[in-house]
């Protein structure tokens, strides 16, 4: 008994030891968790006034030593999470702040040794230690970065300002005096030009324009320090970088020029000159794209001025801040009363990442519409149903307004333009092809006969006429085959293989060429040939039953909406009955329509906006089959579809699509 009990205890002890050993091997942080200092980084930056080497210690423990003037140490874990910091020179303590330092986890601390300001009677090479910290508050969903400005130039009479781009741009930081650090600001990333200006009692001077490379979600500080001749020097600190080269001189921009092309949407020959004499275009023909012209940029704090001339006479002008080494487009267009008197600057895309995709910007240059919406029609994609639809490139875009650039998949781009407001109507359908890694301008304008036109211009096009896109046909497709959950549909060049579920629909644009639309329904294939007419709109309703699938092709003239009424009609997509009636009550009298299979009724017109209930019944037996209640809107047009079968568990149903 004793030996048995001893064996059991020994087994338990060994088992526990093995278990503890296994836990330690699997997750050492549970046994030896990291200390707080493992989550803290500290660097030292030497800006001492005598330009000599310096170091820094925490309670006598070295953090950095022999750091040269205007350089940084690496960012390291401190020896403790609190203590007294001291600056050392030649092994001797030089300066210690009065307060103990307490570090916080997940933050990088940058300590700057700064001198007294110029002319201070009690001048010391190091008389303060300024702390800069990274922020924990960056938005999670941003692709931008944080930047701030730190004035480390020891002149109490100087303040500094910073702009993104040229000095003529709006200042994001201003009046930053010695030892001040601004709050961080989110800005675009990439190769970003900045300009720094200095203000003294004698006026404002531009120190220069610099190029800095910024990474998404990074945190940076632009630092104005002094060189060994006591002149301002601009440096950039990458706060997240641990190496000593996190602090580096900002690169001055030597070649100060922009490239600008003129796109003449006007009906007049035009010229454009950037002050003081840079020619952007000379006698550019109507509806033409000019060459990119290299013009001076960032030469002063004043905005750039561009003057336009129509047939040799002054037409209009604009003021803008053109950044260095950037490509711009200026679109010149006519107003309702005068030729070539509206100029729009299209800046280059900066903050948008469209690698592998296309970037589209829409411009409203038409005077015949108050505003419009421009949406993308159905096009193939990698989603579960094989196509996407319904996204807008522009909403309520007014004359001379420019949309926000939108990133889309490259490939075929079918689109539709609708008048915004009331009445809301479809007025144009376009079809284009966009390539990956290119940005495009989609311009909507009027020709000399005031017809609505569109053109698509990519960012590389120069010295070419404006090419019109074809006005195409609009197509709606509805799946109403009873007993069939889904069908496969293909539209050549647009949707290779899309899934259309029962009662769902899609909208597409048909180019001006014979088109065959294919649908796979259970084991049957339906092929629908259309020779599109841009003056027509088309509707395909897949009809019938699982055993006998079919389709109804409707061709309509483009209608003009009337704000005082609305229109509706009925279609019988069920092959279950010989005929179906429609009425407004269960007496079925009077009948609004009696529909054989695949019959489309004429449009009815009404002016009263109220809830209407339509009752579908068997025209032979007067038996109620289904009903639908609808609120109609003035100026719109509707098609109400009867579908289904008594052979299915869901029976009969009704659907509605809006006609355009």
C-alpha positions in Angstrom: 0.0 0.0 0.0 2.8 2.4 1.0 4.8 1.6 -2.2 1.6 2.2 -4.3 0.9 5.5 -2.7 4.6 6.6 -3.1 4.5 5.7 -6.8 1.3 7.7 -7.3 2.8 10.8 -5.6 6.0 10.4 -7.7 4.0 10.1 -10.8 2.0 13.4 -10.0 5.2 15.3 -9.3 6.8 14.2 -12.5 3.6 14.9 -14.4 3.4 18.5 -13.0 7.0 19.1 -13.9 6.5 17.9 -17.4 3.4 20.0 -17.8 5.3 23.1 -16.5 8.2 22.4 -18.8 5.8 22.0 -21.8 4.1 25.4 -21.0 7.5 27.1 -20.7 8.6 25.8 -24.1 5.3 26.7 -25.8 5.0 30.2 -24.5 8.0 31.7 -22.8 6.3 35.0 -22.3 4.0 33.4 -19.8 7.0 32.3 -17.7 9.3 35.2 -18.4 7.0 38.1 -19.5 8.8 41.1 -21.1 9.3 44.1 -19.0 7.8 47.5 -19.7 11.0 48.8 -21.2 10.8 46.2 -24.0 7.9 48.2 -25.4 9.7 51.6 -25.1 12.2 53.2 -27.5 14.4 56.2 -26.6 16.8 58.1 -28.9 19.0 61.1 -28.3 19.6 64.0 -30.9 22.4 66.3 -30.3 21.7 69.9 -31.3 24.1 71.5 -28.8 25.3 75.0 -29.4 29.0 74.3 -29.4 28.6 71.5 -32.1 30.6 69.0 -29.9 29.8 65.4 -29.1 27.2 64.6 -26.5 25.7 61.6 -24.8 22.7 60.8 -22.5 22.2 58.6 -19.5 19.3 57.5 -17.3 20.4 57.4 -13.6 24.0 57.0 -14.8 23.2 54.2 -17.2 24.2 54.9 -20.8 21.5 55.3 -23.4 23.6 57.0 -26.1 27.2 58.3 -26.2 29.4 60.2 -28.6 26.5 61.5 -30.7 27.8 64.1 -33.2 26.1 67.5 -33.7 23.0 67.4 -35.8 22.8 63.6 -35.7 20.8 61.0 -33.8 21.6 57.9 -31.8 19.7 54.7 -32.5 16.4 54.2 -30.7 17.0 51.7 -27.9 15.1 50.2 -24.9 15.9 52.3 -21.8 17.5 50.6 -18.8 14.4 51.4 -16.7 10.9 52.7 -17.2 11.6 55.8 -15.1 14.5 57.8 -13.8 16.5 61.0 -14.2 17.9 61.8 -17.7 21.3 63.7 -17.9 23.2 65.0 -20.9 26.9 64.3 -20.8 29.9 65.9 -22.5 33.4 64.4 -22.3 32.2 62.1 -19.6 30.9 64.9 -17.4 27.3 65.6 -16.5 26.2 68.8 -18.3 22.5 69.2 -17.9 19.8 67.3 -15.9 16.1 68.3 -16.1 14.5 68.9 -12.7 11.8 66.3 -13.1 12.0 62.5 -13.2 11.2 61.0 -16.5 8.4 58.3 -16.7 8.2 56.3 -19.9 4.9 55.0 -21.3 4.6 51.7 -23.2 4.4 51.6 -27.0 5.9 55.1 -27.5 9.1 56.2 -29.1 10.8 59.1 -27.2 13.2 61.5 -29.0 15.3 63.8 -26.7 16.8 66.9 -28.2 19.7 68.7 -26.4 19.2 72.4 -27.3 21.3 75.5 -26.5 20.3 78.9 -25.3 18.9 81.3 -27.9 21.2 83.6 -29.7 22.2 86.7 -27.7 21.3 85.1 -24.3 23.7 86.7 -21.8 23.6 83.4 -19.8 24.4 81.4 -23.0 24.9 77.7 -22.5 25.6 75.1 -25.2 22.9 72.8 -23.7 20.3 74.4 -21.4 17.3 72.3 -22.1 16.2 68.8 -23.1 13.1 68.8 -25.4 10.9 65.7 -25.6 9.2 64.5 -28.8 7.0 61.4 -28.7 5.1 59.3 -31.2 1.3 59.3 -31.1 -1.0 56.4 -30.3 -3.9 58.1 -31.9 -3.4 57.5 -35.6 -6.7 56.4 -37.3 -6.6 52.7 -38.1 -8.1 53.0 -41.6 -5.9 55.7 -43.0 -3.2 55.3 -45.6 -1.7 58.7 -44.7 1.0 59.6 -42.2 1.6 62.0 -39.4 3.9 65.0 -39.7 4.8 67.8 -37.4 7.2 70.8 -37.4 9.8 71.4 -34.7 11.6 74.7 -34.4 15.1 73.9 -33.0 16.7 77.0 -34.5 18.0 79.1 -31.5 16.7 82.5 -32.5 14.0 84.0 -30.3 13.0 86.5 -33.0 12.4 83.9 -35.7 9.4 81.7 -36.4 8.8 79.2 -39.1 6.0 78.0 -41.3 5.5 75.0 -43.6 3.4 74.2 -46.6 2.8 71.0 -48.5 4.1 71.8 -52.0 5.3 75.2 -53.0 5.5 78.3 -50.8 2.3 79.7 -52.4 0.2 76.8 -51.0 -1.8 77.1 -47.8 0.4 76.9 -44.7 -0.3 73.8 -42.6 1.9 75.1 -39.7 2.7 78.7 -39.0 4.3 80.9 -36.4 6.3 78.1 -34.8 8.8 79.7 -32.4 12.0 78.3 -30.9 11.5 75.0 -28.9 7.9 74.6 -30.1 6.6 71.4 -31.6 3.3 71.4 -33.5 0.6 68.8 -33.1 0.8 66.0 -35.7 -1.2 66.4 -38.9 -2.3 63.7 -41.4 -0.9 64.2 -44.9 -0.5 62.2 -48.1 2.4 59.8 -48.4 4.9 59.2 -51.1 7.5 61.6 -52.5 6.1 64.8 -51.0 7.4 68.3 -51.6 7.3 70.8 -48.7 8.4 74.4 -48.4 9.7 76.2 -45.3 9.6 79.9 -44.7 11.1 82.0 -42.0 9.5 85.1 -40.5 11.6 87.8 -38.6 10.9 91.4 -37.6 12.5 92.3 -41.0 9.9 90.2 -43.0 9.4 86.8 -44.4 11.9 84.7 -46.5 11.6 81.3 -48.2 14.2 78.9 -47.0 13.5 76.5 -49.8 11.4 73.6 -51.2 12.4 70.1 -50.2 11.5 66.6 -51.2 10.7 64.1 -48.4 9.7 60.5 -48.7 6.9 59.5 -46.4 5.5 56.0 -45.8 1.8 55.1 -45.1 1.1 55.1 -41.3 4.5 56.6 -40.6 5.2 59.4 -38.1 7.6 62.2 -39.1 9.0 65.5 -37.9 10.4 68.3 -40.0 13.1 70.0 -37.9 14.5 73.4 -38.4 17.9 73.4 -36.7 21.2 75.3 -37.3 24.3 74.4 -39.2 27.8 75.2 -38.0 27.5 78.7 -39.5 24.4 79.4 -37.4 22.1 79.3 -40.5 18.8 77.4 -40.6 19.0 73.8 -41.7 16.1 71.6 -42.5 16.1 67.9 -41.4 13.6 65.1 -41.3 13.1 62.6 -38.5 11.5 59.3 -39.1 10.2 58.6 -35.6 9.4 54.9 -36.1 12.9 54.1 -37.5 15.3 52.7 -34.9 18.6 53.2 -36.7 20.7 56.3 -36.3 20.0 57.5 -39.8 16.4 58.1 -38.8 17.5 61.8 -38.8 18.7 63.0 -42.2 18.9 66.3 -44.1 15.8 67.1 -46.2 16.6 67.0 -49.9 16.4 70.5 -51.6 14.4 70.5 -54.8 16.8 72.0 -57.4 14.7 71.6 -60.6 11.7 73.7 -59.9 9.3 73.1 -62.6 5.9 71.5 -63.3 4.4 70.0 -66.4 1.0 71.3 -67.6 -1.1 70.3 -70.6 -4.1 72.1 -71.9 -7.3 70.2 -72.8 -9.4 72.4 -75.0 -13.1 71.4 -74.7 -14.0 74.9 -76.0 -15.4 75.5 -79.5 -12.7 78.1 -80.0 -9.0 78.1 -80.7 -7.1 79.0 -77.5 -3.6 79.8 -76.1 -2.4 79.6 -72.5 0.5 81.4 -70.8 1.8 81.0 -67.3 3.1 84.2 -65.8 5.8 85.6 -66.4 6.0 84.0 -69.9 5.9 80.2 -69.9 3.8 79.1 -72.9 1.5 76.1 -72.1 -0.3 76.1 -75.4 -0.3 78.2 -78.5 -3.4 78.3 -80.8 -4.6 74.9 -79.6 -7.5 73.9 -81.8 -11.0 73.2 -80.5 -11.5 69.8 -78.9 -7.8 69.1 -78.7 -5.3 67.8 -76.2 -2.1 69.8 -76.0 1.4 68.7 -75.2 2.8 68.7 -71.6 4.7 72.0 -71.3 7.5 72.4 -68.7 6.9 75.6 -66.8 8.6 77.1 -63.7 7.2 76.4 -60.2 7.8 77.3 -56.6 9.6 80.5 -57.5 7.8 82.7 -54.9 5.2 82.7 -52.2 2.6 84.1 -54.6 0.1 81.9 -56.4 0.9 81.0 -60.0 -1.1 82.9 -62.6 -2.2 81.4 -65.9 -3.8 83.6 -68.7 -6.0 82.3 -71.5 -6.6 83.8 -74.9 -9.3 83.0 -77.4 -8.4 83.7 -81.0 -5.8 86.2 -79.7 -8.0 88.0 -77.3 -7.9 87.7 -73.5 -10.6 85.2 -72.3 -10.0 84.3 -68.7 -7.3 83.5 -66.1 -6.7 81.4 -63.0 -4.5 81.4 -59.9 -3.1 78.2 -58.5 -0.2 76.7 -56.6 1.5 74.3 -59.0 3.8 71.8 -57.2 7.3 71.0 -58.5 7.9 67.8 -60.6 4.1 67.2 -60.9 1.9 66.8 -64.0 -1.2 68.9 -64.3 -4.1 69.2 -66.7 -6.0 72.4 -67.3 -9.4 71.9 -69.0 -10.7 75.0 -70.8 -14.4 75.0 -71.6 -17.3 77.2 -72.7 -20.0 78.6 -70.5 -23.6 79.1 -71.7 -22.9 82.6 -72.9 -19.2 82.9 -73.7 -16.5 80.8 -75.4 -13.4 79.6 -73.5 -14.0 81.4 -70.3 -13.9 78.6 -67.7 -10.6 76.9 -66.7 -10.4 73.9 -64.4 -7.1 72.6 -62.9 -6.9 68.9 -62.5 -4.1 68.1 -60.0 -2.1 64.8 -60.2 -3.3 61.9 -58.0 -1.2 61.9 -54.8 -2.9 60.1 -52.0 -4.7 57.4 -54.0 -3.1 54.0 -54.5 -4.4 52.5 -57.7 -1.6 50.1 -58.4 -3.0 47.3 -60.7 -6.2 49.3 -61.1 -7.5 52.4 -62.9 -8.3 55.8 -61.5 -11.3 57.8 -62.9 -12.1 61.5 -62.3 -15.3 62.9 -63.8 -15.6 66.5 -65.0 -18.9 68.3 -65.8 -18.2 70.5 -68.8 -21.8 70.6 -70.0 -24.0 73.6 -69.9 -27.2 71.7 -70.8 -27.6 70.0 -67.4 -27.8 71.6 -64.0 -26.1 68.5 -62.5 -25.8 64.8 -63.2 -25.0 61.4 -61.6 -22.6 59.0 -63.4 -22.8 55.4 -62.4 -21.0 52.2 -63.5 -23.3 49.6 -65.1 -22.9 45.9 -64.4 -19.4 44.5 -65.2 -17.7 41.3 -64.5 -15.7 40.8 -61.3 -14.4 38.1 -58.9 -17.4 38.2 -56.6 -19.6 35.2 -55.8 -22.2 36.4 -58.4 -19.6 37.3 -61.0 -20.5 40.9 -61.5 -20.8 44.2 -59.8 -23.1 47.2 -60.4 -24.5 50.3 -58.8 -21.3 52.2 -57.9 -21.2 55.9 -58.7 -18.2 57.7 -60.2 -20.0 61.1 -59.6 -23.0 62.3 -57.7 -24.9 65.6 -58.3 -21.9 67.0 -60.2 -22.6 70.6 -61.3 -21.1 72.6 -64.2 -17.3 73.0 -64.0 -17.2 70.7 -60.9 -14.7 67.8 -60.6 -15.5 64.6 -58.9 -13.3 62.8 -56.3 -11.0 60.3 -58.1 -12.3 56.8 -57.9 -10.3 53.6 -58.0 -11.9 50.8 -60.2 -10.9 47.5 -61.7 -9.3 47.8 -65.1 -11.1 46.5 -68.1 -14.4 47.4 -69.8 -16.2 50.4 -68.3 -19.9 50.6 -69.1 -21.5 53.7 -67.6 -24.7 55.7 -67.5 -25.5 59.4 -66.9 -28.6 60.5 -65.1 -30.0 63.9 -64.6 -29.8 64.7 -60.9 -32.8 66.1 -59.1 -36.4 65.9 -60.5 -37.1 64.4 -62.9 -34.4 61.8 -62.5 -33.9 60.4 -66.0 -31.3 58.4 -68.0 -29.8 60.6 -70.6 -26.6 58.9 -71.8 -24.9 55.5 -71.9 -21.2 55.1 -72.6 -18.8 52.3 -73.1 -15.0 52.5 -72.7 -11.9 50.4 -71.8 -9.6 51.4 -69.0 -6.1 50.0 -68.4 -4.3 49.1 -65.2 -2.0 51.7 -63.6 -3.5 54.6 -65.5 -5.5 57.6 -64.4 -8.3 59.0 -66.6 -10.4 62.1 -67.0 -14.0 61.3 -68.0 -15.3 64.6 -69.4 -19.0 65.3 -70.1 -19.6 68.2 -72.4 -21.6 69.6 -75.4 -20.6 69.7 -79.0 -21.2 72.6 -81.3 -24.8 71.5 -81.9 -25.3 71.2 -78.1 -25.5 67.4 -78.2 -24.3 65.7 -75.1 -20.8 64.1 -75.6 -18.3 62.2 -73.5 -14.6 61.6 -73.8 -12.0 59.6 -71.8 -8.5 61.0 -71.7 -5.6 59.2 -69.9 -2.8 60.9 -68.1 -0.3 60.2 -70.8 -2.2 61.5 -73.9 -0.7 64.5 -75.6 -1.0 66.3 -79.0 -4.2 64.6 -80.1 -7.8 65.4 -80.9 -10.5 64.7 -78.3 -12.2 61.4 -79.2 -15.9 61.1 -78.6 -17.2 58.0 -76.9 -20.2 56.3 -78.6 -23.7 56.9 -77.1 -24.8 53.3 -76.5 -27.9 51.4 -75.5 -29.3 50.7 -72.1 -30.3 47.1 -71.1 -32.1 45.7 -68.1 -32.3 42.0 -67.3 -34.7 40.3 -64.9 -34.7 36.7 -63.7 -38.4 35.6 -63.4 -38.3 31.9 -64.3 -40.5 30.0 -61.9 -38.9 27.1 -59.9 -35.4 28.3 -60.8 -33.3 29.7 -58.0 -30.6 31.1 -60.3 -29.4 31.2 -63.9 -26.0 31.9 -65.5 -25.8 34.8 -67.8 -23.0 36.1 -70.0 -22.7 39.4 -71.9 -19.7 39.4 -74.3 -16.9 41.6 -73.1 -18.6 42.6 -69.9 -19.9 39.7 -67.8 -18.2 36.4 -68.7 -20.3 34.4 -66.2 -22.8 36.0 -63.9 -25.3 34.5 -61.5 -28.8 36.0 -61.6 -31.1 34.9 -58.8 -34.9 34.7 -59.0 -36.4 38.2 -58.9 -33.0 39.9 -59.2 -32.0 42.1 -62.0 -29.0 43.9 -63.5 -28.4 46.9 -65.7 -25.9 46.9 -68.5 -24.8 49.0 -71.5 -24.7 47.6 -75.0 -22.1 48.9 -77.4 -23.2 49.8 -81.0 -22.5 46.3 -82.4 -24.6 43.1 -82.8 -24.6 41.4 -79.4 -25.6 37.9 -78.3 -26.5 37.4 -74.7 -26.4 33.9 -73.4 -28.2 32.3 -70.5 -27.8 28.8 -69.0 -31.0 27.7 -67.4 -30.8 24.3 -65.8 -29.9 22.2 -68.8 -31.2 24.6 -71.4 -29.3 27.4 -73.2 -31.0 30.6 -74.3 -29.4 32.9 -76.9 -30.7 36.4 -77.4 -29.4 38.4 -80.3 -29.7 42.2 -80.1 -28.7 44.8 -82.7 -28.6 47.8 -80.4 -30.0 51.2 -81.4 -28.8 54.1 -79.2 -32.2 55.6 -79.5 -33.7 52.5 -77.8 -33.7 51.0 -74.4 -34.0 47.2 -74.0 -35.4 44.9 -71.3 -34.9 41.1 -71.1 -37.3 39.2 -68.8 -36.4 35.6 -68.4 -39.8 33.9 -68.2 -41.6 30.6 -68.1 -40.8 27.7 -65.9 -38.0 25.4 -64.9 -39.2 22.8 -67.4 -39.8 25.4 -70.2 -37.5 28.5 -69.8 -38.0 31.4 -72.2 -37.4 35.1 -72.4 -39.3 38.3 -73.3 -37.3 41.0 -75.2 -38.8 44.5 -75.0 -37.6 47.3 -77.1 -38.6 50.8 -76.0 -38.1 54.3 -77.4 -36.3 56.6 -75.0 -39.0 58.4 -73.1 -39.0 62.0 -71.9 -40.1 62.1 -68.2 -43.0 64.3 -67.3 -43.0 65.8 -63.8 -46.8 65.8 -63.7 -47.5 62.1 -64.0 -46.0 58.6 -63.9 -46.5 55.6 -66.1 -46.8 51.8 -65.5 -47.4 48.7 -67.5 -47.8 44.9 -67.0 -46.0 41.9 -68.3 -47.1 38.2 -68.0 -43.9 36.1 -67.5 -45.8 33.0 -66.3 -46.5 30.1 -68.8 -48.8 28.5 -66.2 -52.1 30.0 -67.3 -53.6 30.9 -70.7 -54.3 34.4 -69.5 -54.0 36.6 -66.5 -56.0 39.7 -65.6 -55.1 42.8 -63.5 -57.5 44.9 -61.5 -57.5 47.4 -58.7 -59.8 45.5 -56.4 -61.1 41.9 -55.8 -64.2 42.4 -57.9 -61.8 42.4 -60.8 -63.9 45.1 -62.5 -62.9 46.9 -64.5 -59.9 45.0 -65.7 -56.8 47.1 -66.3 -55.3 44.4 -68.6 -55.7 40.8 -69.7 -52.4 39.3 -70.5 -51.5 36.2 -72.4 -48.1 34.6 -71.7 -45.3 37.0 -72.8 -47.7 39.8 -73.4 -46.6 43.4 -72.6 -49.4 45.9 -72.0 -49.3 49.5 -73.1 -48.3 52.1 -70.6 -51.0 53.6 -68.4 -50.6 57.1 -67.1 -51.7 58.5 -63.7 -51.2 61.8 -61.8 -52.2 60.8 -58.3 -49.3 59.8 -55.9 -50.9 57.3 -53.6 -50.6 53.7 -52.6 -52.0 51.4 -55.3 -52.7 47.7 -55.0 -52.9 45.6 -58.1 -54.6 42.2 -58.1 -53.6 39.5 -60.5 -56.3 36.9 -61.2 -57.0 33.9 -63.5 -58.8 35.5 -66.4 -60.8 32.3 -67.0 -61.9 31.4 -63.4 -61.6 34.9 -61.7 -59.5 33.3 -59.0 -57.1 35.7 -57.2 -53.5 34.6 -57.8 -51.4 37.3 -56.1 -51.3 41.1 -55.4 -48.7 43.9 -55.1 -49.0 47.3 -53.4 -46.9 50.1 -54.7 -46.2 53.8 -54.1 -45.5 55.5 -57.4 -43.4 58.6 -57.9 -44.2 61.3 -60.4 -42.0 61.5 -63.5 -41.1 57.8 -63.3 -42.0 54.8 -65.3 -42.5 51.2 -64.1 -42.9 47.7 -65.4 -44.8 45.3 -63.2 -44.2 41.6 -63.9 -46.4 38.6 -63.1 -44.5 35.4 -62.6 -44.5 32.0 -60.9 -46.5 28.8 -61.1 -49.0 26.8 -59.0 -46.7 23.8 -59.4 -44.1 25.5 -57.1 -44.3 25.9 -53.3 -43.9 29.7 -53.6 -46.8 29.9 -56.1 -47.3 33.1 -58.0 -45.5 36.4 -57.4 -45.1 39.9 -58.8 -42.1 42.0 -59.4 -41.3 45.6 -60.4 -38.5 47.2 -62.3 -38.1 50.9 -63.1 -37.9 51.9 -66.7 -35.4 54.5 -68.0 
